[in-house]
Amino acid sequence: NAGVTQTPKFRVLKTGQSMTLLCAQDMNHEYMYWYRQDPGMGLRLIHYSVGEGTTAKGEVPDGYNVSRLKKQNFLLGLESAAPSQTSVYFCASSYSRLEGKTDTQYFGPGTRLTVL
Amino acid sequence: AQKVTQAQTEISVVEKEDVTLDCVYETRDTTYYLFWYKQPPSGELVFLIRRNSFDEQNEISGRYSWNFQKSTSSFNFTITASQVVDSAVYFCALSDWGAQKLVFGQGTRLTINP
């Protein structure tokens, strides 16, 4: 059971480039989330999904898009990266319908993104 | 809107001292969850505890204990007989009952000196 995994672990982009971060979970969780962590600010929710094929905006969605085509995967896209998007990105998942409602979010190891 | 405040940005103590991390939250919801997560220097987020708004019982897990008081909207975390391995950033977080979106505090960086 790998839990929540994120790909890649590190990435450096130039301003204007695009990229996709991949999050995968093998816990059969219904809900998935993308957060960003900036120094001194804790984690802030970017987008989330409460099921396959559904997505919703969080607190800081601008400049990001997401897709949840498969239950186990949640993709975060940056269409035109900006230096303000330099951050550590965390994916999380929660709530297994089969095992009963679990309300704890389990996090992936994070992706450190630098935009030059 | 929901908000979590961790007023202590950094705390430094000597090993074996007891230390309390404060967490104050704001929400208009009557049902919600409160969490503590630990982020060691390696960077991952480790779940420590979840408490729902109906359960005000304090909890103890080894050297860790949590004090939840709805009257003061606080969910404080105490480490007894601290150890160097407890050095980390600790986050308090609040979620709604529905989509369970987490709102995090700014975090408290705890340093335990030998």
Interface residues (C-beta under 8 A of the other chain):
Chain A: Y31 Y33 Y35 G40 M41 G42 L43 R44 L45 Y48 V50 A56 G58 E59 V88 F90 A92 S94 Y95 D103 T104 Q105 Y106 F107 P109 G110
Chain B: V4 T9 Y33 F35 Y37 G43 E44 L45 F47 R50 N52 F91 A93 S95 A99 Q100 K101 L102 V103 F104 G105 Q106 G107
